[in-house]
């Protein structure tokens, strides 16, 4: 049996939230472009990056809601939400409790109208992991096992309970363990590796340092300047018509960072050491860019 809850309201709200965050990102990006490379530009670009990341999160959560479903067979109950599958052995289900009997608390996690994925403590049930689209208690059914309980949304709770009982009486056709499966293996490998996360974080801090270094000095620079690089060679002077040309360094650093991070994450899933090398190279590139900007502005 395959069940898919009503998702129209949650998808509408998620789409609006995604568009709102994307709109804010575009506005802040325009502020950054207009303000130039000073503090105004840095704050604009930084805010645009944060709003863009938020828009990506809302888009991912909305996509996951679109895939929300419950599959029931003689072996178990599979709750699908985006790349996540919660596999519950059917013989582990001890009881089914309607939401009208115990109520529905606030869900901590991804929670908006018509979309609730997260955890909550329910009296007489215990800790509950929600994958539901409920708007009222009668739209929630608690699936209670010996390990934990799940909150789901099915149109006919009594019919769902009968289907569970029927399959439990028939018995399983295969042994199923209580576990979680994730289809996004590439990202899963990366997020589970603390060393890779530290390297990626260091690279991001590096590009922020490059932009901050330019923002600190930009307003004090003359509108037209000449660059002497390296500083020890007085004959190596490159005329520059405007200080705006210096923005190319942090821009290049940002593009290189995006490329290195993307390739590093993919390589990490294939060969962890190769991923480390590319992520370390991303850090080295940002250090080199920062040093080059310091020398140019010396």
VMD Tcl script that draws the C-alpha trace (Angstrom):
set ca {
  {0.00 0.00 0.00}
  {1.17 3.48 -0.84}
  {-0.08 6.57 1.00}
  {0.61 10.20 0.21}
  {-0.84 12.88 2.49}
  {-2.41 16.12 1.34}
  {0.46 18.53 0.68}
  {-1.13 21.46 -1.18}
  {-1.00 23.97 1.69}
  {2.54 23.02 2.73}
  {3.82 23.24 -0.85}
  {2.21 26.65 -1.30}
  {3.75 28.01 1.91}
  {7.14 26.47 1.10}
  {7.13 27.98 -2.38}
  {6.27 31.41 -0.99}
  {9.05 31.16 1.61}
  {11.54 30.13 -1.09}
  {10.56 33.04 -3.35}
  {10.68 35.46 -0.41}
  {14.22 34.41 0.57}
  {15.35 34.46 -3.07}
  {13.90 37.96 -3.48}
  {15.77 39.18 -0.40}
  {18.97 37.64 -1.80}
  {18.55 39.50 -5.10}
  {17.87 42.80 -3.31}
  {20.95 42.42 -1.11}
  {23.04 41.41 -4.12}
  {21.95 44.62 -5.83}
  {22.94 46.55 -2.69}
  {26.37 44.93 -2.80}
  {26.87 45.71 -6.49}
  {25.72 49.31 -6.01}
  {27.81 49.92 -2.88}
  {31.05 48.70 -4.44}
  {33.80 47.03 -2.47}
  {33.50 48.91 0.84}
  {31.71 47.81 3.98}
  {28.35 48.38 2.32}
  {29.29 46.03 -0.49}
  {30.68 43.41 1.90}
  {27.51 43.45 4.00}
  {25.37 43.34 0.87}
  {27.22 40.37 -0.61}
  {27.32 38.60 2.76}
  {23.61 39.12 3.31}
  {22.86 37.94 -0.23}
  {24.87 34.76 0.39}
  {23.00 34.09 3.64}
  {19.59 34.77 2.07}
  {20.52 32.62 -0.92}
  {21.47 29.75 1.39}
  {18.14 30.16 3.20}
  {16.29 30.09 -0.14}
  {18.13 26.88 -1.04}
  {17.09 25.35 2.30}
  {13.44 26.32 1.79}
  {13.58 24.89 -1.74}
  {15.07 21.62 -0.45}
  {12.47 21.31 2.32}
  {9.66 22.07 -0.15}
  {10.98 19.45 -2.57}
  {11.18 16.94 0.31}
  {7.57 17.68 1.21}
  {6.55 17.00 -2.40}
  {8.03 13.49 -2.04}
  {6.52 12.75 1.39}
  {4.87 9.32 1.35}
  {4.31 6.18 3.41}
  {4.76 2.71 1.87}
  {3.37 -0.28 3.76}
  {4.01 -3.96 3.04}
  {4.35 -7.19 5.03}
  {7.92 -6.33 6.02}
  {7.65 -2.77 7.21}
  {6.56 0.83 6.95}
  {8.82 3.11 4.87}
  {8.47 6.86 5.41}
  {9.95 8.81 2.49}
  {10.89 12.49 2.84}
  {13.26 13.76 0.17}
  {16.44 11.68 0.25}
  {15.57 10.29 3.71}
  {13.81 6.98 4.27}
  {12.75 5.90 7.74}
  {12.38 2.11 7.67}
  {10.18 0.69 10.45}
  {9.84 -3.11 10.73}
  {6.17 -4.00 10.73}
  {6.53 -6.44 13.63}
  {8.08 -3.61 15.71}
  {4.84 -1.58 15.60}
  {3.21 -2.02 19.00}
  {0.22 0.29 18.71}
  {-1.34 3.08 16.66}
  {-2.60 6.12 18.57}
  {-4.84 8.77 16.96}
  {-3.85 12.37 17.53}
  {-7.28 13.15 18.97}
  {-6.49 10.89 21.96}
  {-3.28 12.57 23.12}
  {-3.12 15.87 21.23}
  {-0.46 17.32 18.97}
  {2.33 19.51 20.42}
  {4.54 22.03 18.62}
  {7.10 20.30 16.41}
  {10.75 21.33 16.69}
  {12.39 21.20 13.28}
  {11.07 22.09 9.85}
  {7.57 23.24 10.69}
  {5.18 25.50 8.83}
  {1.49 25.31 7.87}
  {0.94 21.94 6.21}
  {4.49 20.67 6.75}
  {5.91 19.30 10.01}
  {9.16 17.33 10.11}
  {10.94 17.21 13.44}
  {10.65 16.01 17.01}
  {8.24 16.60 19.88}
  {7.37 15.10 23.25}
  {3.85 13.71 23.42}
  {2.29 12.71 26.72}
  {1.57 8.93 26.95}
  {3.45 8.36 23.70}
  {6.97 9.69 24.37}
  {9.42 11.19 21.92}
  {7.88 11.42 18.46}
  {9.51 11.98 15.09}
  {7.00 13.76 12.87}
  {6.66 13.37 9.11}
  {3.23 14.88 8.71}
  {1.17 17.58 7.01}
  {-1.38 17.96 9.79}
  {-3.34 21.08 10.55}
  {-5.48 19.51 13.30}
  {-5.08 16.59 15.77}
  {-7.46 14.34 13.81}
  {-4.99 14.42 10.91}
  {-2.20 12.80 12.98}
  {-1.65 9.12 13.63}
  {1.12 8.02 16.02}
  {2.95 4.84 15.02}
  {4.50 3.57 18.26}
  {7.37 1.06 18.29}
  {9.69 -0.18 20.99}
  {12.43 2.25 19.87}
  {10.49 5.41 19.07}
  {7.20 6.79 17.78}
  {6.40 8.45 14.46}
  {3.74 11.03 13.69}
  {2.25 10.64 10.20}
  {-0.79 11.93 8.33}
  {-3.20 9.47 6.71}
  {-6.71 10.24 5.51}
  {-8.33 7.18 7.11}
  {-6.55 6.11 10.31}
  {-8.90 3.17 10.91}
  {-8.28 1.77 7.42}
  {-4.52 2.22 7.85}
  {-4.69 0.34 11.18}
  {-6.56 -2.53 9.53}
  {-3.93 -2.76 6.77}
  {-1.15 -2.87 9.38}
  {-2.92 -5.61 11.35}
  {-3.59 -7.65 8.22}
  {0.06 -7.60 7.18}
  {1.27 -8.36 10.69}
  {-0.99 -11.41 10.74}
  {0.41 -12.59 7.41}
  {3.98 -12.24 8.67}
  {7.11 -10.84 7.01}
  {8.68 -12.16 3.82}
  {12.13 -10.81 4.71}
  {14.04 -9.62 7.75}
  {13.95 -5.82 8.10}
  {15.86 -3.81 10.68}
  {14.93 -0.47 12.14}
  {17.15 2.02 10.26}
  {17.44 5.19 8.20}
  {18.48 5.27 4.55}
  {19.70 8.35 2.71}
  {19.91 8.44 -1.07}
  {22.18 11.52 -1.24}
  {25.32 9.45 -0.63}
  {27.71 12.16 -1.83}
  {26.55 14.77 0.68}
  {26.07 12.18 3.39}
  {29.72 11.13 3.14}
  {30.86 14.75 3.31}
  {28.63 15.82 6.22}
  {29.66 12.80 8.27}
  {33.39 13.62 7.97}
  {34.45 16.21 10.55}
  {37.88 16.72 8.99}
  {36.33 17.54 5.60}
  {33.92 19.95 7.28}
  {36.79 21.71 9.04}
  {38.70 22.11 5.77}
  {35.63 23.46 3.97}
  {34.94 25.82 6.87}
  {38.53 27.08 6.81}
  {38.25 27.80 3.08}
  {35.03 29.75 3.63}
  {36.64 31.74 6.44}
  {39.52 32.44 4.06}
  {37.33 33.96 1.36}
  {35.53 36.05 3.98}
  {38.94 37.30 5.16}
  {39.86 38.27 1.58}
  {36.69 40.32 1.16}
  {37.06 41.85 4.64}
  {40.67 42.88 3.94}
  {39.56 44.77 0.84}
  {36.58 46.33 2.61}
  {38.81 47.61 5.44}
  {41.10 49.44 3.00}
  {38.81 50.27 0.10}
  {37.38 53.60 1.27}
  {40.86 54.93 2.12}
  {42.28 54.10 -1.32}
  {42.51 56.82 -3.97}
  {40.10 56.60 -6.87}
  {43.04 55.97 -9.22}
  {46.18 54.17 -8.12}
  {49.18 52.23 -9.33}
  {50.05 48.79 -8.03}
  {53.65 47.84 -7.27}
  {53.99 44.05 -7.21}
  {56.06 42.58 -5.74}
  {56.87 45.46 -3.33}
  {60.64 44.92 -3.57}
  {60.70 45.65 -7.32}
  {60.27 49.33 -8.03}
  {60.12 48.69 -11.76}
  {57.13 46.39 -11.47}
  {54.45 49.06 -11.35}
  {51.17 48.29 -13.03}
  {48.99 51.36 -13.67}
  {45.36 50.94 -12.69}
  {42.69 53.36 -13.78}
  {40.47 52.76 -10.76}
  {40.41 51.00 -7.41}
  {37.43 48.95 -8.64}
  {39.95 46.67 -10.39}
  {41.00 45.33 -6.98}
  {37.60 43.70 -6.60}
  {38.69 41.10 -9.16}
  {40.92 39.42 -6.55}
  {38.15 38.53 -4.06}
  {35.79 37.73 -6.92}
  {38.31 35.29 -8.34}
  {38.86 33.86 -4.85}
  {35.11 33.30 -4.50}
  {34.78 31.55 -7.87}
  {37.76 29.32 -7.10}
  {36.27 28.49 -3.71}
  {32.95 27.43 -5.24}
  {34.71 25.24 -7.79}
  {37.06 23.66 -5.24}
  {34.27 22.96 -2.76}
  {32.04 21.38 -5.40}
  {34.78 19.14 -6.77}
  {36.08 18.40 -3.28}
  {32.69 17.15 -2.07}
  {32.26 14.92 -5.14}
  {35.81 13.55 -4.90}
  {35.40 12.94 -1.17}
  {32.60 10.45 -1.87}
  {34.82 8.63 -4.37}
  {38.15 8.83 -2.54}
  {38.35 10.47 0.86}
  {42.05 11.36 0.58}
  {41.54 12.97 -2.84}
  {38.75 15.03 -1.33}
  {41.02 16.14 1.50}
  {43.69 17.21 -0.99}
  {41.26 19.34 -3.00}
  {39.70 20.89 0.10}
  {43.17 21.65 1.48}
  {44.02 23.23 -1.88}
  {40.92 25.41 -1.49}
  {42.28 26.64 1.84}
  {45.72 27.27 0.31}
  {44.20 29.26 -2.55}
  {42.36 31.54 -0.12}
  {45.54 32.06 1.92}
  {47.43 32.93 -1.28}
  {44.71 35.36 -2.37}
  {44.71 37.02 1.03}
  {48.51 37.36 0.97}
  {48.43 38.74 -2.59}
  {45.88 41.38 -1.60}
  {47.94 42.37 1.44}
  {51.03 42.80 -0.77}
  {49.13 44.75 -3.39}
  {47.77 47.16 -0.78}
  {51.09 47.46 1.07}
}
mol new
graphics top color blue
foreach p $ca { graphics top sphere $p radius 0.5 }
foreach p [lrange $ca 0 end-1] q [lrange $ca 1 end] { graphics top cylinder $p $q radius 0.2 }
display resetview
